[in-house]
Amino acid sequence: MAKLNCIKAVLAEQEKTGKWLAEQVGKSACTVSKWCSNSVQPDLNTLDQIANLLDVNIKDLLVDK
């Protein structure tokens, strides 16, 4: 599967966990784990919510092709 997002890297840079993100966006830790491993992608509304929570531009969560 293609690497489409950088959620895992941004969480690591900010010393935040997938569990923390799951609690903030109201999703299961399993779902966030799938986002971090790029096996599933969050929808655009959720990606925007993640960007706001992490105080980054949404583009910072996407892999530049």
PQR file with spaces between the fields and no chain letter, atoms N, CA, C, O and H, PARSE charges and radii, in Angstrom:
ATOM       1  N    MET     1       0.847   -1.183    0.000 -0.4000 1.5000
ATOM       2  CA   MET     1       0.000    0.000    0.000 -0.0000 2.0000
ATOM       3  C    MET     1       0.888    1.242    0.000  0.5500 1.7000
ATOM       4  O    MET     1       1.911    1.288    0.683 -0.5500 1.4000
ATOM       5  N    ALA     2       0.492    2.222   -0.757 -0.4000 1.5000
ATOM       6  CA   ALA     2       1.245    3.468   -0.856 -0.0000 2.0000
ATOM       7  C    ALA     2       1.157    4.253    0.447  0.5500 1.7000
ATOM       8  O    ALA     2       0.129    4.257    1.123 -0.5500 1.4000
ATOM       9  H    ALA     2      -0.339    2.184   -1.312  0.4000 1.0000
ATOM      10  N    LYS     3       2.245    4.907    0.775 -0.4000 1.5000
ATOM      11  CA   LYS     3       2.257    5.768    1.956 -0.0000 2.0000
ATOM      12  C    LYS     3       1.644    7.102    1.556  0.5500 1.7000
ATOM      13  O    LYS     3       2.224    7.851    0.770 -0.5500 1.4000
ATOM      14  H    LYS     3       3.080    4.904    0.225  0.4000 1.0000
ATOM      15  N    LEU     4       0.467    7.394    2.103 -0.4000 1.5000
ATOM      16  CA   LEU     4      -0.262    8.593    1.712 -0.0000 2.0000
ATOM      17  C    LEU     4      -0.287    9.666    2.789  0.5500 1.7000
ATOM      18  O    LEU     4      -0.497   10.842    2.491 -0.5500 1.4000
ATOM      19  H    LEU     4      -0.004    6.785    2.742  0.4000 1.0000
ATOM      20  N    ASN     5      -0.071    9.266    4.049 -0.4000 1.5000
ATOM      21  CA   ASN     5      -0.111   10.281    5.106 -0.0000 2.0000
ATOM      22  C    ASN     5       1.098   10.153    6.022  0.5500 1.7000
ATOM      23  O    ASN     5       1.790    9.135    6.037 -0.5500 1.4000
ATOM      24  H    ASN     5       0.100    8.311    4.291  0.4000 1.0000
ATOM      25  N    CYS     6       1.329   11.206    6.779 -0.4000 1.5000
ATOM      26  CA   CYS     6       2.470   11.292    7.710 -0.0000 2.0000
ATOM      27  C    CYS     6       1.990   11.439    9.150  0.5500 1.7000
ATOM      28  O    CYS     6       2.698   12.004    9.984 -0.5500 1.4000
ATOM      29  H    CYS     6       0.767   12.033    6.768  0.4000 1.0000
ATOM      30  N    ILE     7       0.814   10.944    9.444 -0.4000 1.5000
ATOM      31  CA   ILE     7       0.250   11.111   10.781 -0.0000 2.0000
ATOM      32  C    ILE     7       1.182   10.539   11.839  0.5500 1.7000
ATOM      33  O    ILE     7       1.424   11.177   12.863 -0.5500 1.4000
ATOM      34  H    ILE     7       0.239   10.485    8.767  0.4000 1.0000
ATOM      35  N    LYS     8       1.705    9.349   11.600 -0.4000 1.5000
ATOM      36  CA   LYS     8       2.590    8.703   12.569 -0.0000 2.0000
ATOM      37  C    LYS     8       3.818    9.570   12.862  0.5500 1.7000
ATOM      38  O    LYS     8       4.211    9.730   14.018 -0.5500 1.4000
ATOM      39  H    LYS     8       1.508    8.831   10.768  0.4000 1.0000
ATOM      40  N    ALA     9       4.415   10.120   11.816 -0.4000 1.5000
ATOM      41  CA   ALA     9       5.621   10.942   11.984 -0.0000 2.0000
ATOM      42  C    ALA     9       5.322   12.221   12.761  0.5500 1.7000
ATOM      43  O    ALA     9       6.107   12.622   13.620 -0.5500 1.4000
ATOM      44  H    ALA     9       4.096    9.990   10.877  0.4000 1.0000
ATOM      45  N    VAL    10       4.193   12.864   12.465 -0.4000 1.5000
ATOM      46  CA   VAL    10       3.840   14.105   13.156 -0.0000 2.0000
ATOM      47  C    VAL    10       3.527   13.818   14.625  0.5500 1.7000
ATOM      48  O    VAL    10       3.908   14.590   15.505 -0.5500 1.4000
ATOM      49  H    VAL    10       3.556   12.539   11.767  0.4000 1.0000
ATOM      50  N    LEU    11       2.835   12.710   14.889 -0.4000 1.5000
ATOM      51  CA   LEU    11       2.572   12.342   16.287 -0.0000 2.0000
ATOM      52  C    LEU    11       3.892   12.127   17.036  0.5500 1.7000
ATOM      53  O    LEU    11       4.049   12.583   18.169 -0.5500 1.4000
ATOM      54  H    LEU    11       2.526   12.083   14.174  0.4000 1.0000
ATOM      55  N    ALA    12       4.826   11.439   16.403 -0.4000 1.5000
ATOM      56  CA   ALA    12       6.120   11.184   17.048 -0.0000 2.0000
ATOM      57  C    ALA    12       6.878   12.482   17.303  0.5500 1.7000
ATOM      58  O    ALA    12       7.467   12.662   18.368 -0.5500 1.4000
ATOM      59  H    ALA    12       4.698   11.069   15.482  0.4000 1.0000
ATOM      60  N    GLU    13       6.863   13.386   16.326 -0.4000 1.5000
ATOM      61  CA   GLU    13       7.544   14.674   16.488 -0.0000 2.0000
ATOM      62  C    GLU    13       6.984   15.453   17.675  0.5500 1.7000
ATOM      63  O    GLU    13       7.719   16.145   18.379 -0.5500 1.4000
ATOM      64  H    GLU    13       6.384   13.240   15.460  0.4000 1.0000
ATOM      65  N    GLN    14       5.683   15.331   17.887 -0.4000 1.5000
ATOM      66  CA   GLN    14       5.026   16.078   18.965 -0.0000 2.0000
ATOM      67  C    GLN    14       4.912   15.268   20.257  0.5500 1.7000
ATOM      68  O    GLN    14       4.302   15.710   21.231 -0.5500 1.4000
ATOM      69  H    GLN    14       5.086   14.769   17.315  0.4000 1.0000
ATOM      70  N    GLU    15       5.507   14.085   20.247 -0.4000 1.5000
ATOM      71  CA   GLU    15       5.486   13.203   21.408 -0.0000 2.0000
ATOM      72  C    GLU    15       4.063   12.919   21.885  0.5500 1.7000
ATOM      73  O    GLU    15       3.771   12.939   23.080 -0.5500 1.4000
ATOM      74  H    GLU    15       6.003   13.727   19.456  0.4000 1.0000
ATOM      75  N    LYS    16       3.191   12.653   20.915 -0.4000 1.5000
ATOM      76  CA   LYS    16       1.812   12.283   21.207 -0.0000 2.0000
ATOM      77  C    LYS    16       1.598   10.850   20.722  0.5500 1.7000
ATOM      78  O    LYS    16       2.310   10.370   19.840 -0.5500 1.4000
ATOM      79  H    LYS    16       3.429   12.636   19.944  0.4000 1.0000
ATOM      80  N    THR    17       0.630   10.189   21.295 -0.4000 1.5000
ATOM      81  CA   THR    17       0.379    8.791   20.951 -0.0000 2.0000
ATOM      82  C    THR    17      -0.864    8.646   20.078  0.5500 1.7000
ATOM      83  O    THR    17      -1.699    9.546   19.987 -0.5500 1.4000
ATOM      84  H    THR    17       0.052   10.579   22.012  0.4000 1.0000
ATOM      85  N    GLY    18      -0.954    7.495   19.451 -0.4000 1.5000
ATOM      86  CA   GLY    18      -2.148    7.169   18.690 -0.0000 2.0000
ATOM      87  C    GLY    18      -3.368    7.098   19.594  0.5500 1.7000
ATOM      88  O    GLY    18      -4.470    7.467   19.189 -0.5500 1.4000
ATOM      89  H    GLY    18      -0.275    6.764   19.526  0.4000 1.0000
ATOM      90  N    LYS    19      -3.170    6.622   20.816 -0.4000 1.5000
ATOM      91  CA   LYS    19      -4.277    6.552   21.774 -0.0000 2.0000
ATOM      92  C    LYS    19      -4.796    7.951   22.081  0.5500 1.7000
ATOM      93  O    LYS    19      -6.006    8.165   22.146 -0.5500 1.4000
ATOM      94  H    LYS    19      -2.274    6.322   21.145  0.4000 1.0000
ATOM      95  N    TRP    20      -3.889    8.901   22.270 -0.4000 1.5000
ATOM      96  CA   TRP    20      -4.291   10.292   22.523 -0.0000 2.0000
ATOM      97  C    TRP    20      -5.119   10.806   21.346  0.5500 1.7000
ATOM      98  O    TRP    20      -6.182   11.398   21.535 -0.5500 1.4000
ATOM      99  H    TRP    20      -2.905    8.727   22.217  0.4000 1.0000
ATOM     100  N    LEU    21      -4.617   10.573   20.120 -0.4000 1.5000
ATOM     101  CA   LEU    21      -5.336   11.050   18.931 -0.0000 2.0000
ATOM     102  C    LEU    21      -6.711   10.404   18.828  0.5500 1.7000
ATOM     103  O    LEU    21      -7.692   11.074   18.506 -0.5500 1.4000
ATOM     104  H    LEU    21      -3.754   10.092   19.966  0.4000 1.0000
ATOM     105  N    ALA    22      -6.784    9.110   19.098 -0.4000 1.5000
ATOM     106  CA   ALA    22      -8.066    8.395   19.040 -0.0000 2.0000
ATOM     107  C    ALA    22      -9.079    9.025   19.992  0.5500 1.7000
ATOM     108  O    ALA    22     -10.241    9.215   19.633 -0.5500 1.4000
ATOM     109  H    ALA    22      -5.987    8.566   19.360  0.4000 1.0000
ATOM     110  N    GLU    23      -8.637    9.346   21.199 -0.4000 1.5000
ATOM     111  CA   GLU    23      -9.531    9.969   22.177 -0.0000 2.0000
ATOM     112  C    GLU    23      -9.990   11.344   21.704  0.5500 1.7000
ATOM     113  O    GLU    23     -11.148   11.711   21.905 -0.5500 1.4000
ATOM     114  H    GLU    23      -7.693    9.192   21.490  0.4000 1.0000
ATOM     115  N    GLN    24      -9.104   12.101   21.085 -0.4000 1.5000
ATOM     116  CA   GLN    24      -9.427   13.456   20.641 -0.0000 2.0000
ATOM     117  C    GLN    24     -10.427   13.471   19.492  0.5500 1.7000
ATOM     118  O    GLN    24     -11.296   14.342   19.438 -0.5500 1.4000
ATOM     119  H    GLN    24      -8.164   11.803   20.922  0.4000 1.0000
ATOM     120  N    VAL    25     -10.312   12.511   18.568 -0.4000 1.5000
ATOM     121  CA   VAL    25     -11.195   12.509   17.385 -0.0000 2.0000
ATOM     122  C    VAL    25     -12.385   11.561   17.531  0.5500 1.7000
ATOM     123  O    VAL    25     -13.215   11.458   16.628 -0.5500 1.4000
ATOM     124  H    VAL    25      -9.607   11.804   18.611  0.4000 1.0000
ATOM     125  N    GLY    26     -12.466   10.871   18.671 -0.4000 1.5000
ATOM     126  CA   GLY    26     -13.603    9.989   18.914 -0.0000 2.0000
ATOM     127  C    GLY    26     -13.598    8.732   18.064  0.5500 1.7000
ATOM     128  O    GLY    26     -14.652    8.232   17.673 -0.5500 1.4000
ATOM     129  H    GLY    26     -11.792   10.955   19.405  0.4000 1.0000
ATOM     130  N    LYS    27     -12.418    8.230   17.783 -0.4000 1.5000
ATOM     131  CA   LYS    27     -12.266    6.991   17.013 -0.0000 2.0000
ATOM     132  C    LYS    27     -11.569    5.960   17.886  0.5500 1.7000
ATOM     133  O    LYS    27     -11.025    6.295   18.938 -0.5500 1.4000
ATOM     134  H    LYS    27     -11.561    8.636   18.101  0.4000 1.0000
ATOM     135  N    SER    28     -11.585    4.721   17.453 -0.4000 1.5000
ATOM     136  CA   SER    28     -10.894    3.683   18.218 -0.0000 2.0000
ATOM     137  C    SER    28      -9.386    3.772   17.972  0.5500 1.7000
ATOM     138  O    SER    28      -8.936    4.282   16.946 -0.5500 1.4000
ATOM     139  H    SER    28     -12.027    4.449   16.598  0.4000 1.0000
ATOM     140  N    ALA    29      -8.631    3.272   18.927 -0.4000 1.5000
ATOM     141  CA   ALA    29      -7.173    3.230   18.782 -0.0000 2.0000
ATOM     142  C    ALA    29      -6.792    2.362   17.587  0.5500 1.7000
ATOM     143  O    ALA    29      -5.780    2.613   16.932 -0.5500 1.4000
ATOM     144  H    ALA    29      -8.996    2.858   19.760  0.4000 1.0000
ATOM     145  N    CYS    30      -7.594    1.350   17.304 -0.4000 1.5000
ATOM     146  CA   CYS    30      -7.355    0.474   16.153 -0.0000 2.0000
ATOM     147  C    CYS    30      -7.467    1.257   14.844  0.5500 1.7000
ATOM     148  O    CYS    30      -6.658    1.066   13.936 -0.5500 1.4000
ATOM     149  H    CYS    30      -8.415    1.146   17.836  0.4000 1.0000
ATOM     150  N    THR    31      -8.450    2.122   14.746 -0.4000 1.5000
ATOM     151  CA   THR    31      -8.622    2.945   13.545 -0.0000 2.0000
ATOM     152  C    THR    31      -7.430    3.865   13.347  0.5500 1.7000
ATOM     153  O    THR    31      -6.909    3.980   12.238 -0.5500 1.4000
ATOM     154  H    THR    31      -9.107    2.277   15.484  0.4000 1.0000
ATOM     155  N    VAL    32      -6.996    4.520   14.412 -0.4000 1.5000
ATOM     156  CA   VAL    32      -5.848    5.424   14.325 -0.0000 2.0000
ATOM     157  C    VAL    32      -4.592    4.639   13.954  0.5500 1.7000
ATOM     158  O    VAL    32      -3.761    5.125   13.187 -0.5500 1.4000
ATOM     159  H    VAL    32      -7.419    4.427   15.314  0.4000 1.0000
ATOM     160  N    SER    33      -4.453    3.451   14.483 -0.4000 1.5000
ATOM     161  CA   SER    33      -3.312    2.601   14.133 -0.0000 2.0000
ATOM     162  C    SER    33      -3.304    2.302   12.635  0.5500 1.7000
ATOM     163  O    SER    33      -2.244    2.293   12.008 -0.5500 1.4000
ATOM     164  H    SER    33      -5.128    3.056   15.106  0.4000 1.0000
ATOM     165  N    LYS    34      -4.470    2.061   12.068 -0.4000 1.5000
ATOM     166  CA   LYS    34      -4.566    1.804   10.620 -0.0000 2.0000
ATOM     167  C    LYS    34      -4.191    3.044    9.823  0.5500 1.7000
ATOM     168  O    LYS    34      -3.576    2.935    8.763 -0.5500 1.4000
ATOM     169  H    LYS    34      -5.330    2.068   12.577  0.4000 1.0000
ATOM     170  N    TRP    35      -4.558    4.235   10.327 -0.4000 1.5000
ATOM     171  CA   TRP    35      -4.150    5.473    9.653 -0.0000 2.0000
ATOM     172  C    TRP    35      -2.634    5.603    9.694  0.5500 1.7000
ATOM     173  O    TRP    35      -1.999    5.945    8.697 -0.5500 1.4000
ATOM     174  H    TRP    35      -5.057    4.323   11.188  0.4000 1.0000
ATOM     175  N    CYS    36      -2.062    5.325   10.868 -0.4000 1.5000
ATOM     176  CA   CYS    36      -0.612    5.481   11.053 -0.0000 2.0000
ATOM     177  C    CYS    36       0.184    4.501   10.209  0.5500 1.7000
ATOM     178  O    CYS    36       1.305    4.799    9.796 -0.5500 1.4000
ATOM     179  H    CYS    36      -2.578    5.048   11.679  0.4000 1.0000
ATOM     180  N    SER    37      -0.389    3.336    9.953 -0.4000 1.5000
ATOM     181  CA   SER    37       0.307    2.342    9.131 -0.0000 2.0000
ATOM     182  C    SER    37      -0.050    2.481    7.651  0.5500 1.7000
ATOM     183  O    SER    37       0.441    1.718    6.819 -0.5500 1.4000
ATOM     184  H    SER    37      -1.299    3.094   10.289  0.4000 1.0000
ATOM     185  N    ASN    38      -0.901    3.448    7.323 -0.4000 1.5000
ATOM     186  CA   ASN    38      -1.331    3.711    5.955 -0.0000 2.0000
ATOM     187  C    ASN    38      -2.111    2.564    5.324  0.5500 1.7000
ATOM     188  O    ASN    38      -2.156    2.447    4.099 -0.5500 1.4000
ATOM     189  H    ASN    38      -1.301    4.068    7.999  0.4000 1.0000
ATOM     190  N    SER    39      -2.729    1.717    6.150 -0.4000 1.5000
ATOM     191  CA   SER    39      -3.568    0.665    5.571 -0.0000 2.0000
ATOM     192  C    SER    39      -4.977    1.186    5.307  0.5500 1.7000
ATOM     193  O    SER    39      -5.714    0.620    4.499 -0.5500 1.4000
ATOM     194  H    SER    39      -2.693    1.812    7.145  0.4000 1.0000
ATOM     195  N    VAL    40      -5.348    2.268    5.991 -0.4000 1.5000
ATOM     196  CA   VAL    40      -6.627    2.962    5.792 -0.0000 2.0000
ATOM     197  C    VAL    40      -6.332    4.448    5.922  0.5500 1.7000
ATOM     198  O    VAL    40      -5.429    4.842    6.660 -0.5500 1.4000
ATOM     199  H    VAL    40      -4.750    2.728    6.648  0.4000 1.0000
ATOM     200  N    GLN    41      -7.090    5.273    5.207 -0.4000 1.5000
ATOM     201  CA   GLN    41      -6.885    6.721    5.271 -0.0000 2.0000
ATOM     202  C    GLN    41      -8.094    7.393    5.929  0.5500 1.7000
ATOM     203  O    GLN    41      -9.231    6.980    5.701 -0.5500 1.4000
ATOM     204  H    GLN    41      -7.823    4.953    4.608  0.4000 1.0000
ATOM     205  N    PRO    42      -7.856    8.415    6.737 -0.5600 1.5000
ATOM     206  CA   PRO    42      -8.985    9.160    7.312  0.2800 2.0000
ATOM     207  C    PRO    42      -9.675    9.983    6.226  0.5500 1.7000
ATOM     208  O    PRO    42      -9.050   10.359    5.235 -0.5500 1.4000
ATOM     209  N    ASP    43     -10.962   10.260    6.417 -0.4000 1.5000
ATOM     210  CA   ASP    43     -11.652   11.129    5.460 -0.0000 2.0000
ATOM     211  C    ASP    43     -11.127   12.556    5.629  0.5500 1.7000
ATOM     212  O    ASP    43     -10.443   12.866    6.604 -0.5500 1.4000
ATOM     213  H    ASP    43     -11.470    9.954    7.222  0.4000 1.0000
ATOM     214  N    LEU    44     -11.454   13.410    4.673 -0.4000 1.5000
ATOM     215  CA   LEU    44     -10.901   14.769    4.673 -0.0000 2.0000
ATOM     216  C    LEU    44     -11.324   15.583    5.890  0.5500 1.7000
ATOM     217  O    LEU    44     -10.533   16.365    6.418 -0.5500 1.4000
ATOM     218  H    LEU    44     -12.010   13.158    3.881  0.4000 1.0000
ATOM     219  N    ASN    45     -12.559   15.406    6.337 -0.4000 1.5000
ATOM     220  CA   ASN    45     -13.001   16.134    7.535 -0.0000 2.0000
ATOM     221  C    ASN    45     -12.187   15.716    8.760  0.5500 1.7000
ATOM     222  O    ASN    45     -11.795   16.558    9.567 -0.5500 1.4000
ATOM     223  H    ASN    45     -13.201   14.770    5.908  0.4000 1.0000
ATOM     224  N    THR    46     -11.939   14.427    8.893 -0.4000 1.5000
ATOM     225  CA   THR    46     -11.151   13.933   10.022 -0.0000 2.0000
ATOM     226  C    THR    46      -9.704   14.386    9.890  0.5500 1.7000
ATOM     227  O    THR    46      -9.077   14.759   10.882 -0.5500 1.4000
ATOM     228  H    THR    46     -12.258   13.742    8.238  0.4000 1.0000
ATOM     229  N    LEU    47      -9.172   14.356    8.680 -0.4000 1.5000
ATOM     230  CA   LEU    47      -7.797   14.812    8.466 -0.0000 2.0000
ATOM     231  C    LEU    47      -7.658   16.285    8.856  0.5500 1.7000
ATOM     232  O    LEU    47      -6.650   16.676    9.444 -0.5500 1.4000
ATOM     233  H    LEU    47      -9.681   14.053    7.874  0.4000 1.0000
ATOM     234  N    ASP    48      -8.655   17.095    8.537 -0.4000 1.5000
ATOM     235  CA   ASP    48      -8.655   18.507    8.925 -0.0000 2.0000
ATOM     236  C    ASP    48      -8.710   18.636   10.449  0.5500 1.7000
ATOM     237  O    ASP    48      -8.020   19.474   11.029 -0.5500 1.4000
ATOM     238  H    ASP    48      -9.474   16.778    8.060  0.4000 1.0000
ATOM     239  N    GLN    49      -9.525   17.812   11.087 -0.4000 1.5000
ATOM     240  CA   GLN    49      -9.622   17.822   12.546 -0.0000 2.0000
ATOM     241  C    GLN    49      -8.275   17.443   13.171  0.5500 1.7000
ATOM     242  O    GLN    49      -7.854   18.051   14.154 -0.5500 1.4000
ATOM     243  H    GLN    49     -10.086   17.132   10.615  0.4000 1.0000
ATOM     244  N    ILE    50      -7.606   16.446   12.605 -0.4000 1.5000
ATOM     245  CA   ILE    50      -6.289   16.020   13.101 -0.0000 2.0000
ATOM     246  C    ILE    50      -5.286   17.158   12.956  0.5500 1.7000
ATOM     247  O    ILE    50      -4.515   17.432   13.876 -0.5500 1.4000
ATOM     248  H    ILE    50      -7.948   15.952   11.806  0.4000 1.0000
ATOM     249  N    ALA    51      -5.296   17.819   11.807 -0.4000 1.5000
ATOM     250  CA   ALA    51      -4.378   18.942   11.578 -0.0000 2.0000
ATOM     251  C    ALA    51      -4.600   20.036   12.622  0.5500 1.7000
ATOM     252  O    ALA    51      -3.637   20.594   13.149 -0.5500 1.4000
ATOM     253  H    ALA    51      -5.922   17.597   11.060  0.4000 1.0000
ATOM     254  N    ASN    52      -5.840   20.339   12.918 -0.4000 1.5000
ATOM     255  CA   ASN    52      -6.148   21.358   13.915 -0.0000 2.0000
ATOM     256  C    ASN    52      -5.687   20.935   15.311  0.5500 1.7000
ATOM     257  O    ASN    52      -5.137   21.744   16.058 -0.5500 1.4000
ATOM     258  H    ASN    52      -6.622   19.886   12.489  0.4000 1.0000
ATOM     259  N    LEU    53      -5.910   19.678   15.657 -0.4000 1.5000
ATOM     260  CA   LEU    53      -5.491   19.181   16.971 -0.0000 2.0000
ATOM     261  C    LEU    53      -3.974   19.230   17.135  0.5500 1.7000
ATOM     262  O    LEU    53      -3.462   19.532   18.213 -0.5500 1.4000
ATOM     263  H    LEU    53      -6.357   19.020   15.051  0.4000 1.0000
ATOM     264  N    LEU    54      -3.264   18.926   16.046 -0.4000 1.5000
ATOM     265  CA   LEU    54      -1.805   18.899   16.100 -0.0000 2.0000
ATOM     266  C    LEU    54      -1.187   20.251   15.761  0.5500 1.7000
ATOM     267  O    LEU    54       0.034   20.406   15.777 -0.5500 1.4000
ATOM     268  H    LEU    54      -3.680   18.681   15.170  0.4000 1.0000
ATOM     269  N    ASP    55      -2.041   21.228   15.454 -0.4000 1.5000
ATOM     270  CA   ASP    55      -1.608   22.580   15.120 -0.0000 2.0000
ATOM     271  C    ASP    55      -0.600   22.585   13.967  0.5500 1.7000
ATOM     272  O    ASP    55       0.450   23.224   14.034 -0.5500 1.4000
ATOM     273  H    ASP    55      -3.033   21.102   15.441  0.4000 1.0000
ATOM     274  N    VAL    56      -0.959   21.846   12.901 -0.4000 1.5000
ATOM     275  CA   VAL    56      -0.152   21.805   11.687 -0.0000 2.0000
ATOM     276  C    VAL    56      -1.058   22.071   10.488  0.5500 1.7000
ATOM     277  O    VAL    56      -2.279   21.939   10.577 -0.5500 1.4000
ATOM     278  H    VAL    56      -1.813   21.327   12.846  0.4000 1.0000
ATOM     279  N    ASN    57      -0.455   22.441    9.383 -0.4000 1.5000
ATOM     280  CA   ASN    57      -1.186   22.584    8.133 -0.0000 2.0000
ATOM     281  C    ASN    57      -1.570   21.193    7.651  0.5500 1.7000
ATOM     282  O    ASN    57      -0.787   20.254    7.793 -0.5500 1.4000
ATOM     283  H    ASN    57       0.536   22.548    9.311  0.4000 1.0000
ATOM     284  N    ILE    58      -2.750   21.046    7.089 -0.4000 1.5000
ATOM     285  CA   ILE    58      -3.198   19.738    6.611 -0.0000 2.0000
ATOM     286  C    ILE    58      -2.194   19.153    5.606  0.5500 1.7000
ATOM     287  O    ILE    58      -2.044   17.935    5.518 -0.5500 1.4000
ATOM     288  H    ILE    58      -3.387   21.809    6.973  0.4000 1.0000
ATOM     289  N    LYS    59      -1.515   20.013    4.857 -0.4000 1.5000
ATOM     290  CA   LYS    59      -0.503   19.544    3.898 -0.0000 2.0000
ATOM     291  C    LYS    59       0.649   18.835    4.603  0.5500 1.7000
ATOM     292  O    LYS    59       1.297   17.972    4.011 -0.5500 1.4000
ATOM     293  H    LYS    59      -1.636   21.003    4.928  0.4000 1.0000
ATOM     294  N    ASP    60       0.911   19.191    5.866 -0.4000 1.5000
ATOM     295  CA   ASP    60       1.980   18.544    6.616 -0.0000 2.0000
ATOM     296  C    ASP    60       1.649   17.093    6.977  0.5500 1.7000
ATOM     297  O    ASP    60       2.531   16.324    7.359 -0.5500 1.4000
ATOM     298  H    ASP    60       0.384   19.892    6.347  0.4000 1.0000
ATOM     299  N    LEU    61       0.380   16.731    6.853 -0.4000 1.5000
ATOM     300  CA   LEU    61      -0.029   15.365    7.149 -0.0000 2.0000
ATOM     301  C    LEU    61      -0.051   14.472    5.914  0.5500 1.7000
ATOM     302  O    LEU    61      -0.271   13.265    6.011 -0.5500 1.4000
ATOM     303  H    LEU    61      -0.337   17.355    6.542  0.4000 1.0000
ATOM     304  N    LEU    62       0.177   15.074    4.760 -0.4000 1.5000
ATOM     305  CA   LEU    62       0.124   14.324    3.499 -0.0000 2.0000
ATOM     306  C    LEU    62       1.520   14.146    2.917  0.5500 1.7000
ATOM     307  O    LEU    62       2.374   15.024    3.040 -0.5500 1.4000
ATOM     308  H    LEU    62       0.355   16.055    4.681  0.4000 1.0000
ATOM     309  N    VAL    63       1.738   13.006    2.287 -0.4000 1.5000
ATOM     310  CA   VAL    63       3.021   12.730    1.640 -0.0000 2.0000
ATOM     311  C    VAL    63       3.030   13.447    0.300  0.5500 1.7000
ATOM     312  O    VAL    63       2.101   13.304   -0.495 -0.5500 1.4000
ATOM     313  H    VAL    63       1.045   12.293    2.187  0.4000 1.0000
ATOM     314  N    ASP    64       4.076   14.212    0.055 -0.4000 1.5000
ATOM     315  CA   ASP    64       4.237   14.929   -1.204 -0.0000 2.0000
ATOM     316  C    ASP    64       4.692   13.947   -2.279  0.5500 1.7000
ATOM     317  O    ASP    64       5.707   13.271   -2.113 -0.5500 1.4000
ATOM     318  H    ASP    64       4.830   14.328    0.701  0.4000 1.0000
ATOM     319  N    LYS    65       3.965   13.870   -3.352 -0.4000 1.5000
ATOM     320  CA   LYS    65       4.315   12.944   -4.438 -0.0000 2.0000
ATOM     321  C    LYS    65       5.114   13.649   -5.489  0.5500 1.7000
ATOM     322  O    LYS    65       5.502   13.036   -6.484 -0.5500 1.4000
ATOM     323  H    LYS    65       3.141   14.420   -3.487  0.4000 1.0000
